[in-house]
Amino acid sequence: MEVIIAKHAGFCFGVKRALQLVEEERKDRQGEVATLGEVIHNPQVVEKLSQAGVKQVGSPEEMKTGTLIISCHGVGPGVKEEAEKAGLEVVDATCPFVARAQELVSLLAREGYEIIIFGDRGHREVTGLEGYGEGRARIVDDIAEVEQLPFCRKLGMVVQTTREIERYQDLLARLGGKCQELRAFNTICEATLKRQKAAVELAGDVDLMLVVGGRNSANTRRLAKVCAETGAEVRHIETAEEISPEWLKGHDRIGITAGASTPQWIIDEVAERLRAKK
Ligand code: SF4
């Protein structure tokens, strides 16, 4: 059996940076260290952090003292300041690509645009971005929702950093008919673009594609989706233990890709498990 790992897979720059900040804080700080929500969407990494003493809180009010780390997905305006006012040390691990999208939403709001945020409703990054819109932003999760939008004079758009470029382009084409002026920013990050492109290329060349990463990870689920759209057989797994021998029957070439929040050790375990089956 041949096992091929996609050219771009696993941890991205923003995730590595966030985890490094968490590890440094845990090592250097006295007292409680907690992340606001999951610092990255990978249950195995979150479990390891918890074993190392890094707690997870749903809001700053859940902490009395200590260090609060903002996840790479970012938060809405004011959250950091509120936590600081409450006496917490705040470490901001927001990915710089998410921070750029936040700045662009602020800019569009200041310049009087109605704002579309193309992203997953309820996702932490998207909820945070909406907060920067000063009441002018609305989330569009699915292209079909464009039909419900009222016509307006000035319309601005940003997109969740992990969305698919093709959907963004489709949406862009449709929004033109909904306003007099359209100002759109492609805020999909390079890591997402590279992982999706490499995954699609590989999916077309193997018998089975394994997509490795948290089931709660938006970018991993999207990798599975773009691979499935090529017509490939696709399985989304979190760990090597989930691989069923049934899936491998009659397959000689297996491809592996992994979300931006999937650590290398999990990718390696999946590859080793497959190679051991030959
Ligand atoms: S996927 Fe992109 S936006 Fe998200 S953390 Fe990684 S580099 Fe940053």
Boltz pocket constraint, residues with backbone or C-beta under 6 A from the ligand:
constraints:
  - pocket:
      binder: B
      contacts: [[A, 12], [A, 13], [A, 14], [A, 15], [A, 72], [A, 95], [A, 96], [A, 97], [A, 98], [A, 161], [A, 162], [A, 189], [A, 190], [A, 191], [A, 192], [A, 219], [A, 260]]
      max_distance: 6.0
